[in-house]
Amino acid sequence: MTNAARITVHAGWEGFGVPDFSPACLKLKTYLRMANVPYTSALGDPRKAPTKKIPFITHGSTAVGDSGLIIEHLKRTLGDPLDARLSPEQRALGHLVRRTCEESLYWPLLHARWADDAVFPHVAEKLRMIMPPVIGGLIVSKIRKDTLRNAWGQGISRHTGGDILAYGRADIDALSVTLGNGAYLFGDEPSSYDATLFGTMANVLAFPKDGALAEHARSRANLVAFVDRVKSKYWATPDAKAQ
Ligand SMILES: N[C@@H](CCC(=O)N[C@@H](CS)C(=O)NCC(=O)O)C(=O)O
């Protein structure tokens, strides 16, 4: 795929053994790698993003936010090397996989990272890396408060820890059965939906590593092998940093 205008991905960054510890950011960067689209990456500040969330991209003079909308934009402007071959049934199943990752399993993962007082300091430490030195701690506390308010609004944190875990485990099991024994969701070549599955599952497995959600994910050998496969094929090199 050729690309005249430069693409900068404003996203998260490496941490906890994953190339980007934001599932949506890791999905987008993996999509770009799978589609063979060159990009550089920059630390993403949600406050500067079109949707106030990361990732967002600048592509020439155009800025686009939201990993799903960005991928649609890339397909429109650069072509669709990964998904063009998929049947309507595969697209429908891929869509359900994507929604399960992003709208369902996202929440137990968020809860595991942000709600537990023993786990959150590790997240805070990573966030502090892009914060101003003196007031950075206060900003991180505010982000945590807002995130936990969102988790309450969505409903996940109104449940017991056991129920939240059961909710996440059920999603992991469904993803494992859907993936089956193939290399990727739809055969030997990846689709955009594999990028999504990787963005989520690599993060579930990575952090919190000792948590019950990761422990359950480790028991699903095909998901573990899938994450290893995508990592070794598409993440042999780190991101080139934007100047
Ligand atoms: N639907 C969005 C979700 C992106 C998202 O949840 N981004 C998080 C980081 S993982 C974020 O920017 N959070 C900052 C905030 O909510 O203020 C996408 O796929 O891009």
The ligand as an SDF file (V2000), in Angstrom:
LIG
                    3D

 20 19  0  0  0  0  0  0  0  0999 V2000
  -13.8950    4.0010   20.9200 N   0  0  0  0  0  0  0  0  0  0  0  0
  -12.5650    4.5650   21.1340 C   0  0  0  0  0  0  0  0  0  0  0  0
  -12.0830    4.2590   22.5380 C   0  0  0  0  0  0  0  0  0  0  0  0
  -10.7800    4.9300   22.8500 C   0  0  0  0  0  0  0  0  0  0  0  0
  -10.4670    4.9450   24.3410 C   0  0  0  0  0  0  0  0  0  0  0  0
  -11.1890    4.3640   25.1550 O   0  0  0  0  0  0  0  0  0  0  0  0
   -9.3790    5.6440   24.6920 N   0  0  0  0  0  0  0  0  0  0  0  0
   -8.9840    5.8110   26.0670 C   0  0  0  0  0  0  0  0  0  0  0  0
   -7.6030    5.2220   26.2860 C   0  0  0  0  0  0  0  0  0  0  0  0
   -7.6990    3.4450   26.1810 S   0  0  0  0  0  0  0  0  0  0  0  0
   -8.8970    7.2890   26.3790 C   0  0  0  0  0  0  0  0  0  0  0  0
   -8.4380    8.0860   25.5820 O   0  0  0  0  0  0  0  0  0  0  0  0
   -9.3440    7.6950   27.5780 N   0  0  0  0  0  0  0  0  0  0  0  0
   -9.2190    9.0650   27.9840 C   0  0  0  0  0  0  0  0  0  0  0  0
  -10.5010    9.6170   28.5250 C   0  0  0  0  0  0  0  0  0  0  0  0
  -11.5120    8.8910   28.5320 O   0  0  0  0  0  0  0  0  0  0  0  0
  -10.4810   10.7650   28.9420 O   0  0  0  0  0  0  0  0  0  0  0  0
  -11.6110    4.0390   20.0670 C   0  0  0  0  0  0  0  0  0  0  0  0
  -11.7740    2.9020   19.6090 O   0  0  0  0  0  0  0  0  0  0  0  0
  -10.6880    4.7760   19.6720 O   0  0  0  0  0  0  0  0  0  0  0  0
  1  2  1  0
  2  3  1  0
  2 18  1  0
  3  4  1  0
  4  5  1  0
  5  6  2  0
  5  7  1  0
  7  8  1  0
  8  9  1  0
  8 11  1  0
  9 10  1  0
 11 12  2  0
 11 13  1  0
 13 14  1  0
 14 15  1  0
 15 16  2  0
 15 17  1  0
 18 19  2  0
 18 20  1  0
M  END
$$$$
